[in-house]
Amino acid sequence: MKRWNRSRVVLQLGLIIGISSLWACSPRQDKETSSPLVTDVAHTISKRQSIGNCWLYATGTWLESVILSYQNETVDVSESYWTWWHFYNQLIVPREMEKIGTGGSWTEARAIILRHGFVNEGDFLPDEAGVEMSNRQKQAEYYINDSLLYGDLKDPSARTPETVRRVLDEAFGSTMADAEKLAQAADQKIIQLLPNGQVVTLRDLLDRRSRQAWVEVSFPRIVGEEAVVTPSQQRARRNLWQRVFRALNDKQPVIISLMIDFNALDPNDGTFKGQRLRELGIGHQGGHLTVLEDYTVTDVPGIGSIGRGEVSEELQAQALLGTLDTLVVKNSWGVDRPERGIKEGITLFDRSYLENQFAWKEDDEDPESPVNWYTTLGGFVLPAGY
């Protein structure tokens, strides 16, 4: 897998070109442009989820980017390996179940990696190496659900570790016992060597007790259709955006959590727009976790707009003073999806979509489900010091 770095023209002389937690993800991306980006986080090639485990794909993207940035090493982690363990953790609990859950969170992903490490894609399922979408995960979900209703997993008391392992290996077509021997432990994977000689491992980035740990930060949400952002909330939002911008300027793969409504997506430019969602109303919805690559800002004092491209450090510093225009994310919806306005695995979210409150159904599958109004954006996972 080749390094994916989307740097473009730095700046046109005399003219700044501007384009002015539980998550059950819907498995559903920057148009080609000559405009420059503010920054350009190093990412590997996008994948496409087949089930609702965007949170594991976001974690995989985050890990691959961190290793690429600090070690100049390109890895292709196996999300299927983590999915196997996510299913195992649910099935080993002796309780009634009708179907396996696919949703999760950054907290749960952290726990899986801290306990089981990670493996390369081909080390778990050889035929998935270099493949954009895992069909095995979808097949495994069907297989396990069938077993929960009619097979060896139906009786909770019969779900011993040995039985669960066997059924999961049958479902995935895997041999977890062999994969475990190849797993890289979090405390053995070196990420960075600090100037003082301190070694930073993957465990340090994930363990909340570490000074190097990445942390979840909630966006100041408001609830209710008629709710208004208070001055203190506005200041808190402004402060958080600056933290996110600083992290991106330093090429850190910030994780974002938000709600998705596909009626907001403009397929012409791949942007989720608040105005479009207000016009079309509720569509297919779900929670989502993904990873930022870049941002654009407007209202920069003395400049106006700064956006899309890798610009000078001076302009990056000026961008911190601007107002968010769009966020650019590397998504888990595939590399090229013309029907979704997606190219190079990229999706855009404009400020009006992220910062405003919209109607969100409690159950997307139920037309009669109650609707709540709250802010689309949930929060971020930021590196230590930001």
Long-range contacts (C-beta under 8 A, 24 or more apart in sequence): 1-44, 1-45, 1-74, 1-76, 1-130, 2-45, 2-74, 3-42, 3-44, 3-68, 3-74, 4-42, 4-43, 4-44, 4-45, 4-46, 4-344, 4-345, 5-40, 5-42, 5-43, 6-30, 6-37, 6-40, 6-293, 6-344, 6-346, 7-37, 7-40, 7-309, 7-310, 8-33, 8-34, 8-35, 8-36, 8-37, 8-308, 8-309, 8-310, 9-34, 9-36, 9-309, 10-36, 10-309, 10-310, 10-311, 10-312, 11-36, 11-309, 11-311, 11-312, 11-315, 12-36, 16-303, 16-304, 16-305, 16-306, 16-315, 17-307, 17-308, 17-309, 18-296, 18-297, 18-298, 18-304, 18-305, 18-306, 18-307, 18-325, 19-296, 19-305, 19-307, 19-308, 19-325, 19-326, 20-296, 20-298, 20-304, 20-305, 20-307, 20-325, 21-105, 21-106, 21-107, 21-216, 21-257, 21-378, 21-379, 22-103, 22-104, 22-105, 22-287, 23-54, 23-55, 23-103, 23-104, 23-105, 23-257, 23-286, 23-287, 23-288, 23-289, 24-52, 24-101, 24-102, 24-103, 24-286, 24-287, 25-49, 25-52, 25-53, 25-54, 25-55, 25-102, 25-103, 25-260, 25-286, 25-287, 25-288, 25-289, 25-332, 26-52, 26-260, 26-262, 26-284, 26-285, 26-286, 26-288, 26-364, 27-51, 27-52, 27-54, 27-333, 28-260, 28-262, 28-284, 28-333, 28-340, 29-270, 29-329, 29-330, 29-331, 29-333, 29-334, 29-335, 29-337, 29-340, 29-341, 29-342, 29-343, 29-344, 29-345, 29-346, 29-347, 30-270, 30-308, 30-328, 30-343, 30-344, 30-346, 30-348, 31-269, 31-270, 31-341, 31-343, 32-343, 33-308, 35-307, 35-308, 35-309, 36-307, 36-308, 36-309, 36-310, 36-311, 37-294, 37-307, 37-308, 37-309, 37-310, 37-311, 37-328, 38-245, 38-248, 38-249, 38-294, 38-295, 38-296, 38-297, 38-306, 38-307, 38-308, 38-309, 38-310, 38-311, 38-315, 38-316, 38-319, 39-248, 39-249, 39-251, 39-294, 39-295, 39-310, 39-311, 39-316, 40-251, 40-293, 40-294, 40-309, 40-310, 41-65, 41-69, 41-248, 41-251, 41-252, 41-253, 41-291, 41-292, 41-293, 41-294, 41-330, 42-68, 42-69, 42-251, 43-68, 43-253, 43-291, 43-293, 43-330, 43-345, 44-68, 44-74, 44-75, 44-76, 45-335, 45-345, 46-132, 46-330, 46-331, 46-332, 46-333, 46-334, 46-335, 46-344, 46-345, 46-346, 47-79, 47-132, 47-133, 47-134, 47-332, 47-334, 48-132, 48-133, 48-332, 48-333, 48-334, 48-335, 49-79, 49-133, 49-134, 49-137, 49-332, 49-333, 50-133, 50-134, 50-135, 50-137, 50-138, 51-83, 51-102, 51-137, 51-138, 51-141, 52-102, 52-103, 52-286, 53-79, 53-83, 53-86, 53-102, 53-103, 53-104, 53-137, 54-288, 54-289, 54-290, 54-332, 55-103, 55-104, 55-105, 55-106, 55-108, 55-109, 55-289, 56-82, 56-83, 56-86, 56-104, 56-109, 57-290, 57-332, 58-106, 58-109, 58-255, 58-289, 58-290, 58-291, 58-332, 59-106, 59-109, 59-110, 59-113, 59-255, 59-289, 61-253, 61-290, 61-291, 61-330, 61-332, 62-253, 62-255, 62-291, 62-381, 63-113, 63-118, 63-202, 65-253, 65-291, 66-191, 66-205, 66-253, 67-189, 67-191, 69-251, 69-252, 69-253, 70-191, 70-192, 71-190, 71-191, 75-120, 76-120, 76-121, 76-122, 76-129, 76-130, 77-118, 77-119, 77-120, 77-121, 78-118, 78-119, 78-120, 78-121, 78-122, 78-123, 78-124, 78-125, 78-128, 79-134, 79-137, 80-121, 80-124, 80-125, 80-128, 80-134, 80-136, 80-137, 80-172, 80-174, 81-116, 81-118, 81-119, 81-123, 81-124, 81-179, 81-183, 82-109, 82-112, 82-113, 82-116, 82-118, 83-137, 83-140, 84-124, 84-140, 84-168, 84-172, 84-174, 84-176, 85-112, 85-115, 85-116, 86-112, 87-140, 87-144, 87-168, 87-171, 88-164, 88-165, 88-168, 91-144, 91-153, 91-159, 91-164, 91-167, 91-168, 92-159, 92-161, 92-164, 94-156, 94-157, 94-159, 95-156, 96-156, 97-148, 97-153, 97-156, 98-145, 98-148, 98-149, 99-145, 99-148, 100-141, 100-144, 100-145, 100-148, 102-141, 103-287, 105-289, 106-216, 106-255, 106-257, 106-289, 106-381, 107-216, 110-206, 113-186, 113-202, 113-206, 114-186, 114-203, 114-206, 114-207, 116-180, 116-183, 117-183, 117-184, 117-185, 117-186, 117-188, 117-189, 118-183, 118-184, 118-186, 118-189, 119-179, 119-182, 119-183, 119-184, 120-182, 123-179, 123-182, 124-174, 124-179, 125-172, 125-173, 125-174, 132-334, 132-335, 133-334, 136-172, 136-173, 137-172, 139-171, 140-168, 140-171, 140-172, 143-167, 143-170, 143-171, 144-168, 144-171, 147-171, 205-383, 210-384, 211-384, 212-384, 213-384, 214-255, 214-381, 214-382, 214-383, 214-384, 215-381, 215-382, 215-384, 216-379, 216-380, 216-381, 217-243, 217-379, 217-380, 217-381, 217-382, 218-378, 218-379, 219-375, 219-377, 219-378, 219-379, 219-380, 220-375, 221-357, 221-374, 221-375, 221-377, 221-378, 222-357, 222-374, 222-375, 223-357, 223-372, 223-373, 223-374, 223-375, 224-357, 224-373, 224-374, 225-357, 225-359, 225-373, 227-357, 227-373, 237-355, 240-380, 241-324, 242-320, 243-382, 243-386, 244-292, 244-295, 244-380, 244-382, 244-386, 245-295, 245-297, 245-319, 245-320, 246-320, 246-386, 247-382, 247-383, 247-386, 248-292, 248-293, 248-294, 248-295, 249-316, 249-317, 249-319, 249-320, 252-382, 252-383, 252-386, 253-291, 253-292, 253-293, 254-291, 254-292, 254-380, 254-381, 254-382, 254-383, 255-289, 255-290, 255-291, 255-292, 255-380, 255-381, 256-289, 256-290, 256-291, 256-292, 256-327, 256-329, 256-377, 256-378, 256-379, 256-380, 257-287, 257-288, 257-289, 257-377, 257-378, 257-379, 257-380, 257-381, 258-287, 258-288, 258-349, 258-354, 258-376, 258-377, 258-378, 259-285, 259-286, 259-287, 259-288, 259-358, 259-360, 259-376, 259-378, 260-285, 260-286, 260-287, 260-288, 261-285, 261-358, 261-360, 264-353, 265-340, 265-341, 266-341, 267-339, 267-340, 267-341, 268-341, 269-341, 269-348, 270-340, 270-341, 270-342, 270-343, 270-346, 270-347, 270-348, 271-326, 271-341, 271-347, 271-348, 271-349, 271-350, 272-347, 272-348, 272-349, 272-350, 272-353, 273-350, 273-352, 273-353, 274-350, 274-351, 274-352, 274-353, 274-354, 274-355, 274-356, 274-358, 274-376, 275-352, 277-353, 277-358, 278-358, 281-359, 282-359, 282-361, 282-371, 284-364, 285-360, 285-361, 285-364, 286-364, 287-378, 290-329, 290-330, 290-331, 290-332, 290-347, 291-329, 291-330, 292-327, 292-328, 292-329, 292-330, 293-328, 293-329, 293-330, 293-346, 294-327, 294-328, 295-319, 295-324, 295-325, 295-326, 295-327, 295-328, 296-324, 296-325, 296-326, 296-328, 297-322, 297-323, 297-324, 297-325, 298-322, 298-323, 298-325, 299-323, 323-351, 324-351, 324-354, 324-355, 325-350, 325-351, 326-350, 326-351, 327-354
